Amino acid sequence: MLRRVQLTLMNANDGKLSLLSHIMQEALRVLNVDITVMWESGICNKYKSIKTHTWLSATMQQCLWKQAAEIIGTKPKSKRKTMPVARKETLILDERFLAFTYDINSFDIWIRFIRIGNKIHINIPSKKHAHFNAFVDNGWTMQKSGRLRHNEKGWFLDVYFEKETPQTIITGATIGIDTGYKTLLATSTGESYDAGLECVYEKIARKKQNSKAFKKALVERDMLINQTVNTLPLNDVSIVVVEDLVNVKHKSKGKIRKEFNSKLQRWSYPKVLAKLQSVCEVRGIGFVKVDPAYTSQTCSLCGHVNKASRNRKAFCCTRCGVEMDADVNAAKNILQRGIYRPPSNQLYPGISWL
């Protein structure tokens, strides 16, 4: 298993940050030269014999060639219409370029950038945080490589923690989890987890796109998602079953009210599912995705499908009369699809069972 942790480099003085910018701009220039050479020659699996005129070290040039090969290799040239261009200020650095020291003074971490070229060596301070310490305290091993990034928020180094994937849990309960817009999570055991995200969606919808307030609200949303998923009681669970949600918001414009559609666009179900899958992987819990068709319209008790059975948060089956929370009912249907296949599709028209 591999997990990313972000360390800020903004504790460095202006001179060091300016030097980082100088390195990044030259690296981007060389990277795009390499991409051009690969694009024109069609060769990207062998290191080039002709060096680019640059003050970067030969080791760094080799690293950039590898990064360029990965960019070109993401899609065959025959399927590309135009040559790719590296624009993001991102630099992949392996253990040859990074050295870490810890707890020397008021800063927890000192990051030394070496072998860059032109006799450049930079020591930049950073600080540990709760996310970083959580991996250290739970037996994860930090790799010696990293990813240097620069964006509108500043300079960062992404470091990676590695741990052996735990054995899959064999004994334990299987639960279904429904993820929704208003109630973030509902389980087949009857629990609902409302993180108050609807208020956050409204806040995001009111903000100007890409403004500081807009981005701050997005961070708040993602933190609430992570905190809520982390509170799920999964100690006695062996399998988690969820809906395989794809393109839920696709072509929603014109079908629902403009105000609600604006908020719906901020519902980040892929982040919820990704976080759930990550938590399950770390714990050795099986993670199963099933077809989401009709889960909100199907009675989890008798299997009758009727759109009229659901009325907002309430579910009342028009056939058997059972009443329960609509999201919990959906979670029960998700669970049933994950643990067995019904003998026929008579009660589930149009459903493709996975």
Residue frames relative to the residue before (quaternion, step in Angstrom):
aa qw qx qy qz dx dy dz
M 1.0000 0.0000 0.0000 0.0000 0.00 0.00 0.00
L 0.1081 -0.7892 0.6038 0.0301 3.53 -1.06 0.80
R 0.0146 -0.7986 0.6012 -0.0251 3.58 -0.90 0.98
R 0.3543 -0.7464 0.5341 0.1788 3.55 -1.10 0.79
V 0.0539 -0.7663 0.6397 0.0275 3.56 -1.12 0.78
Q 0.3029 -0.7744 0.5356 0.1474 3.56 -0.86 1.00
L 0.1116 -0.7659 0.6314 0.0472 3.55 -0.97 0.99
T 0.3603 -0.7343 0.5288 0.2268 3.58 -0.87 0.89
L 0.2461 -0.7597 0.5869 0.1336 3.55 -1.13 0.73
M 0.4472 0.7434 -0.4095 0.2822 3.56 1.32 0.10
N 0.5219 0.6083 -0.4283 0.4174 3.60 1.27 0.18
A 0.5222 0.6367 -0.4074 0.3950 3.58 1.29 -0.18
N 0.5375 -0.6189 0.4573 0.3447 3.57 -1.19 0.49
D 0.7117 -0.4795 0.3054 0.4126 3.57 -1.28 0.32
G 0.6272 0.5544 -0.3450 0.4246 3.59 1.03 -0.72
K 0.6785 0.4808 -0.2867 0.4756 3.58 0.96 -0.85
L 0.6478 0.5073 -0.3213 0.4688 3.57 1.02 -0.76
S 0.6247 0.5313 -0.3299 0.4676 3.57 1.10 -0.72
L 0.6445 0.5117 -0.3128 0.4742 3.58 1.07 -0.77
L 0.6095 0.5376 -0.3442 0.4702 3.58 1.06 -0.71
S 0.6472 0.5186 -0.3103 0.4646 3.56 0.98 -0.88
H 0.6283 0.5383 -0.3216 0.4605 3.59 1.05 -0.84
I 0.6555 0.5044 -0.2983 0.4763 3.58 0.98 -0.88
M 0.6732 0.5164 -0.3002 0.4360 3.57 0.87 -0.98
Q 0.6695 0.5051 -0.3094 0.4482 3.59 0.88 -0.88
E 0.6618 0.4829 -0.3082 0.4836 3.58 0.99 -0.77
A 0.6382 0.5247 -0.3275 0.4584 3.58 1.02 -0.77
L 0.6399 0.5143 -0.3250 0.4695 3.60 1.01 -0.77
R 0.6343 0.5312 -0.3325 0.4527 3.58 0.99 -0.81
V 0.6847 0.4730 -0.2807 0.4783 3.58 0.86 -0.97
L 0.6184 0.5572 -0.3365 0.4402 3.57 1.03 -0.81
N 0.6965 0.4597 -0.2743 0.4778 3.60 0.91 -0.86
V 0.5805 0.5416 -0.3717 0.4811 3.60 1.17 -0.52
D 0.6547 0.5111 -0.3054 0.4657 3.57 0.98 -0.89
I 0.6327 0.5297 -0.3299 0.4585 3.57 0.98 -0.82
T 0.6461 0.5228 -0.3137 0.4591 3.58 1.00 -0.86
V 0.6472 0.5167 -0.3155 0.4633 3.59 0.95 -0.89
M 0.6698 0.4932 -0.2983 0.4681 3.57 0.91 -0.88
W 0.6506 0.5350 -0.3130 0.4388 3.54 0.96 -0.91
E 0.7220 0.4484 -0.2456 0.4662 3.56 0.91 -0.94
S 0.7333 0.4148 -0.2323 0.4861 3.59 1.04 -0.75
G 0.3512 -0.7472 0.4886 0.2824 3.56 1.16 -0.60
I 0.6142 0.5237 -0.3432 0.4803 3.57 1.29 0.21
C 0.1085 0.8152 -0.5635 0.0784 3.56 -0.70 1.02
N 0.6015 0.5904 -0.3633 0.3971 3.59 1.25 -0.06
K 0.7222 0.3488 -0.2357 0.5488 3.61 1.26 -0.17
Y 0.5133 -0.6431 0.4693 0.3205 3.53 -1.04 0.81
K 0.5210 -0.6741 0.4315 0.2966 3.55 -0.87 0.99
S 0.4457 -0.6974 0.5032 0.2485 3.58 -1.14 0.70
I 0.7006 0.4042 -0.2580 0.5284 3.60 1.18 -0.53
K 0.3055 -0.7765 0.5281 0.1578 3.57 -0.60 1.17
T 0.4651 -0.6479 0.5270 0.2936 3.56 -1.14 0.67
H 0.4929 -0.6473 0.4891 0.3143 3.56 -1.03 0.77
T 0.3252 0.7287 -0.5290 0.2890 3.57 -0.35 1.27
W 0.4771 -0.6598 0.4944 0.3041 3.56 -1.22 0.41
L 0.4623 0.6660 -0.4536 0.3701 3.60 1.27 0.00
S 0.5646 -0.6210 0.4255 0.3384 3.57 -1.09 0.71
A 0.6346 -0.5265 0.4003 0.3999 3.57 -1.27 0.42
T 0.6196 0.5450 -0.3377 0.4528 3.57 1.08 -0.70
M 0.6655 0.4855 -0.2984 0.4821 3.56 1.00 -0.84
Q 0.6247 0.5325 -0.3439 0.4561 3.61 1.01 -0.71
Q 0.6348 0.5201 -0.3238 0.4708 3.56 1.03 -0.78
C 0.6331 0.5293 -0.3167 0.4676 3.58 1.05 -0.81
L 0.6710 0.4939 -0.2920 0.4697 3.58 0.97 -0.86
W 0.6063 0.5492 -0.3527 0.4543 3.59 1.07 -0.70
K 0.6433 0.5150 -0.3092 0.4747 3.56 1.02 -0.84
Q 0.6509 0.5103 -0.3125 0.4672 3.59 1.00 -0.83
A 0.6382 0.5169 -0.3184 0.4735 3.58 1.05 -0.79
A 0.6330 0.5377 -0.3286 0.4497 3.58 1.02 -0.81
E 0.6421 0.5169 -0.3195 0.4674 3.59 1.06 -0.73
I 0.6378 0.5158 -0.3253 0.4704 3.60 1.06 -0.74
I 0.6782 0.4727 -0.2874 0.4838 3.58 0.90 -0.90
G 0.7072 0.5122 -0.2617 0.4112 3.55 0.96 -0.90
T 0.5045 0.6631 -0.4320 0.3452 3.59 1.20 -0.16
K 0.7900 0.0309 -0.0267 0.6117 3.57 1.17 -0.45
P 0.5170 -0.6558 0.4441 0.3248 3.62 -0.83 0.90
K 0.6014 -0.5906 0.3998 0.3601 3.57 -1.09 0.74
S 0.6161 0.5770 -0.3461 0.4096 3.58 1.05 -0.74
K 0.7232 0.4146 -0.2392 0.4979 3.59 1.19 -0.54
R 0.5992 0.5407 -0.3600 0.4680 3.58 1.29 0.01
K 0.3275 -0.7366 0.5558 0.2032 3.56 -1.03 0.74
T 0.7956 0.1239 -0.0563 0.5903 3.56 1.09 -0.70
M 0.5878 -0.5779 0.4411 0.3550 3.54 -1.23 0.51
P 0.4488 -0.6885 0.4909 0.2893 3.62 -0.85 0.88
V 0.1646 -0.7662 0.6153 0.0854 3.55 -1.20 0.60
A 0.3413 -0.7315 0.5554 0.2000 3.58 -0.90 0.97
R 0.0271 -0.8248 0.5641 -0.0289 3.58 -0.53 1.19
K 0.6315 0.5380 -0.3425 0.4409 3.59 1.06 -0.67
E 0.4107 -0.7049 0.5274 0.2372 3.54 -0.98 0.90
T 0.3232 0.7251 -0.5199 0.3155 3.52 0.26 1.37
L 0.0200 -0.8033 0.5941 -0.0369 3.54 -0.86 0.99
I 0.2720 -0.7619 0.5708 0.1403 3.57 -0.71 1.14
L 0.0397 -0.8143 0.5784 -0.0290 3.57 -0.66 1.14
D 0.2437 -0.7658 0.5752 0.1525 3.58 -0.82 0.97
E 0.7800 -0.3847 0.2346 0.4341 3.57 -1.33 -0.06
R 0.5560 0.6095 -0.4014 0.3979 3.62 1.20 -0.25
F 0.7611 0.3924 -0.1875 0.4812 3.57 1.16 -0.56
L 0.7446 0.3647 -0.1988 0.5225 3.60 1.25 -0.21
A 0.0189 0.7582 -0.6518 0.0045 3.55 -1.17 0.73
F 0.1820 -0.8031 0.5637 0.0636 3.57 -0.92 0.96
T 0.0214 -0.7463 0.6646 0.0279 3.54 -1.14 0.78
Y 0.2426 -0.8105 0.5281 0.0726 3.55 -1.07 0.80
D 0.8885 0.1123 -0.0609 0.4407 3.52 -1.36 0.59
I 0.2565 0.7764 -0.5319 0.2201 3.57 0.90 0.95
N 0.7971 -0.0335 0.0529 0.6005 3.58 0.92 -0.91
S 0.8253 -0.1826 0.1316 0.5180 3.58 -0.98 -0.77
F 0.6671 0.4492 -0.3033 0.5111 3.59 1.23 -0.34
D 0.4842 -0.6990 0.4565 0.2617 3.56 -0.95 0.97
I 0.8054 0.1460 -0.0234 0.5739 3.56 1.02 -0.86
W 0.0924 -0.7356 0.6661 0.0818 3.52 -1.17 0.75
I 0.1639 -0.7888 0.5898 0.0556 3.55 -0.80 1.08
R 0.1374 -0.8023 0.5793 0.0434 3.55 -0.67 1.13
F 0.2029 -0.7613 0.6089 0.0920 3.55 -0.77 1.12
I 0.0158 0.8200 -0.5654 0.0881 3.57 -0.59 1.20
R 0.8192 0.2733 -0.2084 0.4592 3.55 -1.43 0.27
I 0.3105 0.7614 -0.5101 0.2523 3.58 1.08 0.67
G 0.5682 -0.5551 0.4034 0.4542 3.54 1.00 -0.92
N 0.8154 0.2427 -0.1887 0.4906 3.55 -1.30 0.41
K 0.5768 -0.6316 0.3376 0.3929 3.58 1.19 0.76
I 0.3519 0.7426 -0.4904 0.2902 3.57 1.12 0.73
H 0.0840 0.7431 -0.6595 0.0763 3.54 -0.98 1.02
I 0.0351 -0.8157 0.5770 -0.0213 3.58 -0.69 1.06
N 0.1653 -0.7484 0.6352 0.0955 3.55 -0.99 0.91
I 0.0011 0.8139 -0.5791 0.0475 3.57 -0.60 1.15
P 0.3417 -0.7608 0.5148 0.1988 3.61 -0.81 0.98
S 0.0073 0.7658 -0.6428 -0.0186 3.52 -1.28 0.48
K 0.3361 -0.7435 0.5431 0.1985 3.57 -1.27 0.06
K 0.4816 -0.6368 0.5208 0.3022 3.52 -1.13 0.72
H 0.1047 -0.7761 0.6177 0.0719 3.56 -1.23 0.48
A 0.7601 -0.4113 0.2412 0.4415 3.56 -1.29 0.18
H 0.6440 0.5259 -0.3223 0.4525 3.58 0.99 -0.85
F 0.6486 0.5137 -0.3018 0.4736 3.58 0.98 -0.90
N 0.6986 0.4881 -0.2745 0.4454 3.58 0.81 -1.03
A 0.5913 0.5851 -0.3654 0.4176 3.58 1.11 -0.67
F 0.6668 0.4819 -0.3019 0.4817 3.59 0.99 -0.77
V 0.6430 0.5238 -0.3224 0.4562 3.58 0.97 -0.86
D 0.7069 0.4837 -0.2599 0.4457 3.58 0.88 -0.99
N 0.7384 0.4053 -0.2248 0.4900 3.60 1.18 -0.48
G 0.6769 -0.5765 0.2768 0.3644 3.53 1.13 0.69
W 0.4343 0.6736 -0.4861 0.3484 3.60 1.17 0.40
T 0.3103 -0.7429 0.5673 0.1730 3.57 -1.16 0.67
M 0.3292 -0.7555 0.5319 0.1950 3.57 -0.78 1.02
Q 0.4000 -0.7054 0.5350 0.2371 3.57 -0.89 0.94
K 0.5070 -0.6693 0.4583 0.2914 3.57 -1.20 0.50
S 0.6018 0.5400 -0.3614 0.4644 3.59 1.28 -0.03
G 0.0434 -0.8075 0.5879 0.0219 3.57 -1.29 0.13
R 0.3432 -0.7145 0.5691 0.2187 3.53 -1.34 0.07
L 0.2429 -0.7712 0.5769 0.1155 3.56 -0.60 1.18
R 0.0042 0.8163 -0.5753 0.0507 3.59 -0.79 1.06
H 0.0663 -0.7621 0.6413 0.0588 3.51 -1.25 0.57
N 0.1087 0.7727 -0.6197 0.0842 3.55 -0.95 0.95
E 0.7773 -0.3537 0.2308 0.4664 3.56 -1.27 -0.23
K 0.6580 0.5093 -0.3087 0.4608 3.59 1.22 -0.39
G 0.7009 -0.4465 0.2728 0.4847 3.59 1.21 -0.29
W 0.6593 -0.4895 0.4027 0.4044 3.53 -1.30 -0.53
F 0.0064 0.8043 -0.5918 0.0522 3.55 -0.97 0.93
L 0.1806 -0.7315 0.6400 0.1510 3.51 -1.31 0.45
D 0.2357 -0.7535 0.6007 0.1258 3.55 -0.76 1.08
V 0.0763 -0.7734 0.6284 0.0329 3.57 -0.79 1.06
Y 0.3119 -0.7783 0.5284 0.1332 3.55 -1.15 0.60
F 0.2042 -0.7623 0.6067 0.0956 3.52 -1.00 0.96
E 0.1524 -0.7997 0.5798 0.0326 3.52 -1.00 0.92
K 0.0646 0.7761 -0.6241 0.0628 3.53 -1.11 0.75
E 0.5478 -0.6152 0.4482 0.3471 3.57 -1.06 0.69
T 0.5023 -0.6582 0.4714 0.3037 3.55 -0.93 0.91
P 0.4182 -0.7265 0.4770 0.2640 3.62 -0.69 1.01
Q 0.6007 -0.5530 0.4291 0.3863 3.54 -1.23 0.43
T 0.5334 -0.6410 0.4500 0.3196 3.55 -1.04 0.80
I 0.4617 -0.6792 0.5008 0.2735 3.55 -0.92 0.96
I 0.2825 -0.7822 0.5375 0.1395 3.58 -0.82 1.03
T 0.7777 0.2820 -0.1473 0.5422 3.56 0.89 -0.93
G 0.4886 0.6389 -0.4902 0.3358 3.55 -1.00 0.80
A 0.6351 -0.5502 0.3919 0.3745 3.53 -1.30 0.20
T 0.2934 -0.6877 0.6277 0.2169 3.52 -1.37 0.35
I 0.0289 -0.8110 0.5844 -0.0066 3.58 -0.79 1.00
G 0.3187 -0.7095 0.5923 0.2103 3.53 -1.22 0.57
I 0.1144 -0.7904 0.6003 0.0424 3.57 -1.04 0.81
D 0.1759 -0.7673 0.6122 0.0741 3.53 -0.84 1.07
T 0.1486 -0.7797 0.6022 0.0862 3.58 -0.90 0.90
G 0.0156 -0.8371 0.5443 -0.0526 3.55 -0.77 1.04
Y 0.6805 -0.4982 0.3645 0.3947 3.50 -1.36 0.14
K 0.7657 0.3393 -0.1888 0.5128 3.61 0.78 -1.00
T 0.7466 0.2086 -0.1365 0.6168 3.57 0.86 -0.95
L 0.4108 -0.7564 0.4459 0.2456 3.55 -0.34 1.24
L 0.8095 -0.0124 0.0546 0.5844 3.57 0.85 -1.02
A 0.0147 0.7569 -0.6534 -0.0003 3.56 -1.11 0.76
T 0.2374 -0.8002 0.5393 0.1117 3.57 -0.87 0.96
S 0.6118 -0.5719 0.4137 0.3570 3.53 -1.25 0.46
T 0.6188 0.5320 -0.3468 0.4624 3.59 1.26 -0.19
G 0.6535 -0.5734 0.2892 0.4007 3.58 1.30 0.11
E 0.5756 0.5890 -0.3932 0.4088 3.62 1.22 -0.02
S 0.1438 -0.7629 0.6248 0.0831 3.53 -1.17 0.72
Y 0.1518 -0.7844 0.5992 0.0514 3.54 -1.05 0.85
D 0.0156 -0.7969 0.6009 -0.0599 3.53 -0.26 1.35
A 0.2048 -0.8292 0.5127 0.0873 3.56 -0.27 1.27
G 0.5237 -0.6275 0.4225 0.3917 3.59 1.23 -0.01
L 0.3181 0.7972 -0.4646 0.2178 3.54 1.23 0.46
E 0.5503 0.6191 -0.4133 0.3782 3.60 1.10 -0.50
C 0.6347 0.5182 -0.3218 0.4744 3.58 1.06 -0.75
V 0.6461 0.5121 -0.3159 0.4696 3.57 1.06 -0.76
Y 0.6167 0.5372 -0.3440 0.4612 3.60 1.04 -0.76
E 0.6506 0.5093 -0.3117 0.4692 3.56 0.98 -0.84
K 0.6347 0.5316 -0.3233 0.4583 3.56 1.03 -0.80
I 0.6558 0.5078 -0.3071 0.4666 3.58 0.96 -0.89
A 0.6569 0.5296 -0.3092 0.4386 3.57 0.96 -0.91
R 0.6706 0.5042 -0.2986 0.4549 3.60 1.13 -0.62
K 0.6435 0.5546 -0.3212 0.4184 3.58 1.16 -0.54
K 0.5458 -0.5969 0.4786 0.3416 3.52 -1.24 0.53
Q 0.5627 -0.6340 0.4179 0.3267 3.55 -0.88 1.01
N 0.8625 0.0919 -0.1203 0.4830 3.56 -0.98 1.06
S 0.4302 0.6643 -0.4921 0.3625 3.59 1.19 0.34
K 0.6706 -0.4875 0.3586 0.4290 3.59 -1.27 0.25
A 0.6519 0.5146 -0.3097 0.4630 3.58 1.00 -0.85
F 0.6187 0.5472 -0.3263 0.4596 3.57 1.09 -0.78
K 0.7003 0.4629 -0.2695 0.4719 3.58 0.85 -0.98
K 0.6130 0.5443 -0.3433 0.4585 3.58 1.10 -0.68
A 0.6541 0.5064 -0.3037 0.4727 3.57 1.03 -0.82
L 0.6153 0.5376 -0.3435 0.4630 3.60 1.08 -0.66
V 0.6350 0.5174 -0.3195 0.4765 3.57 1.04 -0.81
E 0.6293 0.5338 -0.3248 0.4622 3.57 1.02 -0.83
R 0.6352 0.5301 -0.3197 0.4618 3.59 0.99 -0.86
D 0.6959 0.4816 -0.2828 0.4514 3.58 0.81 -1.00
M 0.6352 0.5246 -0.3307 0.4604 3.59 1.05 -0.72
L 0.6463 0.5147 -0.3159 0.4665 3.58 1.00 -0.81
I 0.6184 0.5393 -0.3358 0.4625 3.57 1.04 -0.80
N 0.6862 0.4880 -0.2859 0.4574 3.59 0.81 -1.02
Q 0.6634 0.5112 -0.3087 0.4509 3.57 0.91 -0.92
T 0.6681 0.5076 -0.3037 0.4514 3.58 0.95 -0.87
V 0.6589 0.5000 -0.3127 0.4670 3.59 0.89 -0.90
N 0.6536 0.5324 -0.3137 0.4370 3.58 1.01 -0.80
T 0.6595 0.5169 -0.3142 0.4463 3.60 1.18 -0.47
L 0.4572 0.6946 -0.4545 0.3192 3.62 1.21 -0.17
P 0.3641 -0.7331 0.5286 0.2247 3.63 -0.84 0.92
L 0.0896 0.8398 -0.5228 0.1154 3.58 -0.02 1.29
N 0.3217 0.7944 -0.4752 0.1990 3.60 1.24 0.23
D 0.7849 0.2856 -0.1471 0.5298 3.61 0.98 -0.79
V 0.5153 0.6411 -0.4008 0.4035 3.57 1.22 0.50
S 0.2129 -0.7887 0.5661 0.1104 3.58 -0.97 0.87
I 0.7957 0.1089 -0.0474 0.5939 3.61 1.16 -0.59
V 0.1367 -0.7549 0.6371 0.0741 3.54 -1.05 0.87
V 0.1393 -0.7896 0.5956 0.0485 3.58 -0.82 1.03
V 0.0035 -0.7987 0.6004 -0.0389 3.58 -0.85 1.02
E 0.5730 -0.5638 0.4584 0.3791 3.54 -1.32 0.15
D 0.3848 -0.6927 0.5605 0.2408 3.56 -1.08 0.74
L 0.0373 -0.8495 0.5258 -0.0233 3.55 0.40 1.29
V 0.0829 0.7759 -0.6176 0.0984 3.56 -0.85 1.05
N 0.8638 0.0119 -0.0303 0.5028 3.57 -0.95 0.95
V 0.1357 0.8192 -0.5427 0.1263 3.58 0.95 0.85
K 0.7544 0.3862 -0.1987 0.4923 3.57 1.01 -0.87
H 0.4338 0.7270 -0.4434 0.2943 3.58 1.30 -0.02
K 0.8586 0.0356 -0.0734 0.5062 3.56 -0.91 0.99
S 0.3337 0.7478 -0.5083 0.2666 3.58 1.06 0.72
K 0.5196 0.6507 -0.4101 0.3722 3.59 1.23 -0.37
G 0.7957 0.2642 -0.2259 0.4960 3.56 -0.84 1.02
K 0.6720 0.4901 -0.2968 0.4691 3.58 1.22 -0.40
I 0.7747 0.1748 -0.1047 0.5986 3.57 1.21 -0.51
R 0.7026 -0.4687 0.3147 0.4331 3.55 -1.26 0.33
K 0.5946 -0.6081 0.3989 0.3428 3.55 -1.05 0.86
E 0.6523 0.5299 -0.3238 0.4346 3.60 0.94 -0.88
F 0.6921 0.4607 -0.2830 0.4781 3.57 0.92 -0.89
N 0.6217 0.5512 -0.3420 0.4388 3.57 1.02 -0.77
S 0.6210 0.5459 -0.3371 0.4503 3.58 1.07 -0.77
K 0.6830 0.4598 -0.2805 0.4933 3.58 1.02 -0.81
L 0.6138 0.5703 -0.3439 0.4239 3.57 1.06 -0.79
Q 0.6214 0.5633 -0.3419 0.4238 3.58 1.06 -0.73
R 0.6798 0.4739 -0.2903 0.4786 3.61 1.22 -0.39
W 0.4873 0.6217 -0.4527 0.4135 3.58 1.28 0.09
S 0.1249 -0.8366 0.5327 0.0253 3.55 -0.38 1.23
Y 0.0716 -0.8372 0.5419 0.0154 3.58 0.41 1.21
P 0.5973 0.5466 -0.4045 0.4252 3.69 0.99 -0.50
K 0.6353 0.5215 -0.3346 0.4610 3.60 1.05 -0.71
V 0.6286 0.5345 -0.3306 0.4582 3.58 1.03 -0.79
L 0.6965 0.4678 -0.2751 0.4694 3.57 0.83 -0.99
A 0.6378 0.5257 -0.3284 0.4573 3.59 1.03 -0.77
K 0.6529 0.4991 -0.3119 0.4767 3.58 0.99 -0.82
L 0.6324 0.5291 -0.3261 0.4624 3.59 0.96 -0.84
Q 0.6715 0.4982 -0.2968 0.4613 3.57 0.89 -0.93
S 0.6395 0.5318 -0.3197 0.4539 3.57 1.03 -0.82
V 0.6547 0.5072 -0.3039 0.4709 3.58 0.94 -0.90
C 0.6584 0.5094 -0.3063 0.4618 3.58 0.96 -0.87
E 0.6418 0.5335 -0.3257 0.4443 3.58 0.96 -0.83
V 0.6618 0.5128 -0.3043 0.4544 3.58 0.92 -0.92
R 0.7408 0.4150 -0.2222 0.4792 3.59 1.02 -0.78
G 0.4857 -0.6719 0.4353 0.3509 3.60 1.22 -0.16
I 0.4394 0.6877 -0.4518 0.3604 3.57 1.22 0.55
G 0.4755 -0.6693 0.4919 0.2898 3.58 -0.94 0.87
F 0.1496 -0.7888 0.5939 0.0517 3.57 -1.02 0.84
V 0.0173 -0.8287 0.5553 -0.0673 3.57 -0.43 1.27
K 0.1819 -0.7669 0.6075 0.0991 3.58 -0.99 0.89
V 0.0895 -0.8013 0.5909 0.0279 3.57 -0.97 0.89
D 0.6706 -0.4897 0.3820 0.4057 3.53 -1.33 0.34
P 0.3327 -0.7882 0.4839 0.1841 3.63 -0.70 1.02
A 0.4227 0.7508 -0.4486 0.2375 3.61 1.23 -0.20
Y 0.8838 0.0523 -0.0766 0.4586 3.56 -0.98 1.03
T 0.3592 0.7479 -0.5055 0.2369 3.65 1.12 0.25
S 0.7001 0.4579 -0.2791 0.4715 3.60 1.06 -0.64
Q 0.7123 0.4419 -0.2503 0.4844 3.61 1.24 -0.33
T 0.6299 0.5516 -0.3162 0.4461 3.58 1.31 -0.21
C 0.4060 -0.6858 0.5464 0.2574 3.57 -0.98 0.80
S 0.3826 -0.7528 0.4917 0.2124 3.57 -0.68 1.10
L 0.6445 0.5181 -0.3261 0.4581 3.61 1.26 -0.24
C 0.8301 0.1830 -0.0796 0.5207 3.60 0.70 -1.06
G 0.4927 -0.6979 0.4081 0.3219 3.61 1.23 -0.20
H 0.4406 0.6973 -0.4639 0.3230 3.60 1.24 0.10
V 0.2269 -0.7782 0.5763 0.1042 3.57 -0.97 0.94
N 0.2560 0.7435 -0.5816 0.2081 3.56 -0.67 1.11
K 0.4660 -0.7011 0.4730 0.2601 3.55 -0.73 1.09
A 0.6440 0.5538 -0.3138 0.4243 3.58 1.11 -0.73
S 0.5358 0.6423 -0.4073 0.3666 3.60 1.20 -0.31
R 0.7267 0.3825 -0.2349 0.5200 3.57 1.11 -0.58
N 0.0019 0.7688 -0.6386 0.0346 3.52 -0.96 0.99
R 0.7921 -0.2447 0.0853 0.5526 3.54 0.03 1.40
K 0.8448 -0.1107 0.0954 0.5148 3.61 -0.61 -1.11
A 0.6873 0.4796 -0.2747 0.4713 3.58 1.23 -0.32
F 0.1304 -0.7608 0.6298 0.0872 3.54 -1.18 0.67
C 0.0644 0.7705 -0.6290 0.0810 3.57 -0.83 1.09
C 0.3601 -0.7700 0.4870 0.2010 3.56 -0.35 1.27
T 0.4056 -0.7319 0.5012 0.2203 3.58 -0.83 1.02
R 0.6659 0.4717 -0.3124 0.4863 3.60 1.25 -0.18
C 0.8318 0.2137 -0.0945 0.5034 3.62 0.53 -1.16
G 0.4631 -0.7322 0.4044 0.2930 3.58 1.27 -0.20
V 0.3976 0.7173 -0.4919 0.2925 3.63 1.20 0.12
E 0.1560 -0.7911 0.5881 0.0629 3.58 -1.02 0.84
M 0.2157 0.7530 -0.6035 0.1491 3.56 -1.04 0.82
D 0.6747 -0.4383 0.3815 0.4550 3.56 -1.34 0.05
A 0.5231 -0.6805 0.4159 0.3004 3.58 -0.82 1.00
D 0.6691 0.4959 -0.3070 0.4607 3.58 0.99 -0.79
V 0.6263 0.5174 -0.3333 0.4785 3.59 1.06 -0.72
N 0.6218 0.5352 -0.3345 0.4637 3.59 1.01 -0.79
A 0.6496 0.5071 -0.3123 0.4727 3.58 0.98 -0.87
A 0.6440 0.5255 -0.3210 0.4539 3.60 0.99 -0.84
K 0.6307 0.5229 -0.3294 0.4693 3.59 1.06 -0.72
N 0.6425 0.5084 -0.3216 0.4747 3.60 1.02 -0.76
I 0.6237 0.5341 -0.3283 0.4669 3.56 1.05 -0.82
L 0.6371 0.5302 -0.3191 0.4596 3.58 0.98 -0.86
Q 0.6728 0.5080 -0.3008 0.4459 3.57 0.85 -0.98
R 0.6591 0.4988 -0.3198 0.4632 3.58 1.00 -0.73
G 0.6729 0.5143 -0.2961 0.4416 3.55 1.15 -0.57
I 0.7664 0.3910 -0.2058 0.4663 3.60 1.08 -0.56
Y 0.8177 0.0161 -0.0385 0.5741 3.59 1.18 -0.24
R 0.3532 -0.6876 0.5865 0.2417 3.52 -1.35 0.30
P 0.4173 -0.7076 0.4981 0.2777 3.62 -0.75 0.92
P 0.6260 -0.5827 0.3689 0.3639 3.60 -1.11 0.59
S 0.7999 0.0197 -0.0138 0.5996 3.59 1.13 -0.48
N 0.4684 -0.6729 0.4969 0.2846 3.54 -1.31 0.22
Q 0.2873 0.7980 -0.4958 0.1866 3.58 1.18 0.37
L 0.7314 0.3919 -0.2353 0.5060 3.57 1.04 -0.75
Y 0.7440 0.3348 -0.1875 0.5470 3.59 1.29 -0.23
P 0.0486 -0.8426 0.5355 0.0291 3.61 0.53 1.09
G 0.8340 0.2377 -0.1786 0.4649 3.54 -1.04 0.85
I 0.5599 0.6182 -0.3933 0.3869 3.61 1.23 -0.03
S 0.2156 -0.7434 0.6205 0.1264 3.53 -1.01 0.91
W 0.2418 -0.7993 0.5353 0.1267 3.60 -0.43 1.18
L 0.3174 -0.7659 0.5357 0.1603 3.54 -0.91 1.00
